[in-house]
Amino acid sequence: MLAIFKRIIFMDEWIRPEPWPWPACWFCRPRDPVSYEFVTYALGYRWEATDREWAIIRKHKMLQQPAVTLSANDPPVTFAEILGPELVPEVHPDQMQLMSVEMRLRSSALSWTRFFENVIDP
């Protein structure tokens, strides 16, 4: 399995209008909104399988089987999701959290590669 990643850092802005107190809100124009900027990190990932690995996955109907579990609270990612043509997104405000996700994905890809190398040809 070949693990493919794409990392993105983007700035986002949250705008909160500041209301006037109740009696003044009927007579005064709205206050200028307060904006907050924050950085968010995104990681896109997928795996590429060799022809032999694809043959084994199809023969044993493993596409709906869990491939990797990223965290205890999330459902596992299946082979169908992670081997698809699109990148699977993971968005988090903490960059270290995304680095641990990337570490788990690389480790699992290597484990599955070793597993498929030891499976007898279909």
PEKAGI-V406547 format. One record per pair of residues at least 12 apart in sequence whose ideal C-beta (glycine too) atoms are under 7 Angstrom apart, sorted by the first residue. I is the first residue (numbers start at 1). J is the second residue. If there is no record, write none. Layout:
# PEKAGI-V406547
I_J + I_J
This chain:
# PEKAGI-V406547
1_47 + 1_48 + 1_49 + 1_53 + 1_109 + 1_112 + 1_113 + 2_47 + 2_48 + 3_45 + 3_47 + 3_105 + 3_106 + 3_109 + 4_45 + 4_46 + 4_48 + 5_43 + 5_44 + 5_45 + 5_102 + 6_44 + 6_87 + 7_43 + 8_42 + 9_39 + 9_41 + 10_40 + 10_42 + 11_37 + 11_39 + 12_38 + 12_40 + 13_35 + 13_37 + 14_35 + 14_36 + 15_33 + 15_35 + 16_33 + 16_34 + 17_30 + 17_33 + 18_31 + 18_33 + 18_34 + 40_91 + 40_93 + 41_92 + 41_93 + 41_95 + 41_98 + 42_89 + 42_91 + 43_90 + 43_98 + 43_101 + 43_102 + 44_87 + 44_88 + 44_89 + 45_87 + 45_88 + 45_90 + 45_105 + 46_82 + 46_84 + 46_87 + 46_88 + 47_82 + 47_83 + 47_109 + 49_83 + 52_116 + 53_116 + 55_122 + 56_116 + 56_119 + 56_122 + 57_79 + 59_122 + 62_79 + 63_78 + 63_79 + 63_80 + 64_78 + 64_80 + 65_78 + 65_79 + 66_78 + 67_79 + 67_82 + 67_108 + 67_112 + 68_82 + 68_104 + 68_105 + 68_108 + 70_101 + 70_104
